[in-house]
Amino acid sequence: MLRGWVSKKFMSGCVILLPIAITFYVTWWFIQFVDGFFSPLYAQLGIDIFGLGFVTSILFIFGVGVFVSSWVGANILSVGEWIIKRMPLIRHIYSASKQISAAISPDQNTQAFKEVAIVRHPRIGEYAFGFITSSLVLQHDTKEEELCSVYVPTNHLYIGDIVLLNTKDIIRPNLSVREGIEIVLSGGMTMPQRIYPVEERVR
């Protein structure tokens, strides 16, 4: 009995400490990774202050965000993209990376993932988590059918299937795109216990 009690309490401690340890480890790794961008430059200048490279990197990223939001920055970025898109291999890597970054962009006008979607996939009776990326009209001989392009991740966020479904066959849950991305990246562990279709909740 004592052995079972000790084992249970030990596992309870692991359950509590594991997410805290992972959070601190990832945060520490991120700080060291970002700090490494400018730390070599400061080392050449004889300046050795821990975290200075990290602060400089954050300010640099912020400055880039402000700069590309201006007219001049946007035009320079367009020229740079024009050059990159004419490079045989690099253009595909850049396009894929840009789509992933656009998915979590705070600019709603450029967001790649429009809405979170729940679809019947791959078989009837099974549901899959996906993201609506665009809409289109399928022209039949006598009628038109409104379809949505739904991206269904199969492994990581950047690997998945493209499924074209009728708009009426898509369930739109009360989840934001960011919440949907968190659910996918966590393997479903952050999934809420109860979700509602947006249409039903409005009623």
Summary of the structure (lengths in Angstrom):
residues: 203
radius of gyration: 23.1
end to end distance: 53.6
largest distance: 75.4
contacts: 478
relative contact order: 0.07
helix: 52%
strand: 19%
